[in-house]
Amino acid sequence: MAAAAVLLVLFLLQNRPGELRQRVVFLRHLASKELSVRRLAGSGTAMDRRYFVFLESARRRIPPGTRGVAIFLNPPTKPALYLASYALAPIPVVLAPRQVPPRWIAAVYGESPPAGWRVLATVPGGALLAPP
Amino acid sequence: MTGLPLPLLCVAAILLAAGTVGYGFAAALVPRGRAWRAERLSWGFAAGLALLAGSVALAFSFHATPGWLSFLGLAAVVGLPARLFRLRDRATEPAEPTDGDRASAVLLAILLLGVALYALRALTEPMWANDYVAIWGFKGKTFFAERAIPDRLFRWLSLSFSHPEYPVGLPMLYAGIAFLLGRWDDHAMALLFPFLQVATLLALYGWLRRRGAGRPLALAAAALLSQFEPLYRAFTTGMAEVPLSFGVLLLGTALADRIERTDRGASRRLAFAALVCTATKNEGLYLIGAAFLVAALSALSRKGFAARTAALLALPAALVVAAHRLVRGSLPLRDFDFSLLSKPAVLLPRIAESIATAVARTPPAAWIGLAALGILVAAGRTTPGGVPLLALAVCGFAAYLFLPALAVEGPAWLVETAFFRTTAALAPLVTAGVAARLAGVVNREQ
């Protein structure tokens, strides 16, 4: 009985009131907002919220028929690739390839577009480009 | 549908519809009667989810768009034989002593608090864990948006981060919910996880009650499990641990029932649980192998038992594996170097490193919890119901501790990134096994 009570106390102590209160506040403030705004405010985009704004804006501006998107950012990290792949799915994403495949476009974040690339759309934090 | 409330209600309706359809199907798995009601709800929910994911695979194979038509069509096709082969046995009602009612009320309140807290954690924001974004959610969203399983998921090196070698049961389920909802909503869809928690608690409570545990003990076990934050937390929401923990509990309880021949449905439940576990995660297949071993050792003296159990476990698993092979071919487990198995001089220090890292990374509170768990195990007595569950949990734990030794990135890396999360999925199995042992003591004292 005592051992079970110890376990229960240990488990209940995992509940930090501050964290729970924060969750309630988050829900109250954001439940009525659109899905992308809720994701923007959440943990999945905490690494760089402007990067998610860039991705979400890019997603809405990707030309029809695009086969894939090559993302260029500095530094090119794995979490950035995962988030881009998920946000842009089902359009395939690769991170900083040496050559952009045919009928793919480039999405450049936080850097100047390479010279000679045609700007398809300017989005917050970067641009969508067609390689020459 | 801009805000959360309406899609959330729609997902709740979809999950309830799946559960209702599955409840009908569960008549072929679970006998009739009040004593089985909690378990029937639980098995029915699992069956409903399996039908939903299966309807996506079925529609894809006919190059059709999944949706209500394919889901209800499959439910009708499967429901008819399920109705024909329904179990007509009726279990006797367990005695309901009136003492302990107050304790039961408190325990029920703790349980409901655990469910509410997990719902809050799961539903605070869209599902976000790295493995959800890179693996489970990514594949599900791709299936939904492509209305097919694109070959590139299994062929392109650039998509290898999404682990093409993992089973696609969970992504199929995500896609199924999205097809019924009519859109991809990874926030409302998180409701699946509290539903899975409730289904797990129902399976645990129902099985313990049926196997002789008093209401307070069964409720205490379910209440404790509901509060187990390492499993039911925001981070695991979206990943495969919560679904697997449910599937493995179903596997363990069906295994225990099958060994003891409690009812005619035990074999069917075991086969169905094998299907669920194999489709959810790679270690599901391993646990099926472990279940066979446990069954074979438990019933060595019974002629033909091992062969029949092997068939019950292996055939559904083979079906799932064959379907995956058909779609994606044979894919290696790239995270592991199995050639190390033939190099003991290299392997042994790596096993030692795995264990040392796991010990070093276990926080003090967890040691106290493990000590309390050890006392509970020691306080109980060996019962036929508890042994298979705990044996299965030990097999799972041993694998999670041993596998990092084979990790390509090194033992410490896998222990740090996955060990605690994956072992948490064994919690329902351990809870059921320990409570079954304690029931043995309580029953003897009475």
Interface residues (C-beta under 8 A of the other chain):
Chain A: A2 A3 A4 V6 L7 L8 L10 F11 L12 L13 Q14 N15 L20 R23 V24 F26 L27 L30 A31 S32 K33 E34 L35 R38 R39 A41 G42 S43 G44 T45 K78 P79 L81 Y82 L83 S85 Y86 A89 P90 P92 V94
Chain B: T2 G3 L4 P5 I110 L117 L120 R121 L123 T124 E125 P126 M127 W128 A129 N130 V133 A134 G137 F138 K141 T142 A145 E146 P150 R152 W156 S158 L159 F161 S162 D185 D186 H187 A220 A223 L224 Q227 F228 E229 A234 A365 I368 G369 A372 L373 I375 L376 A379
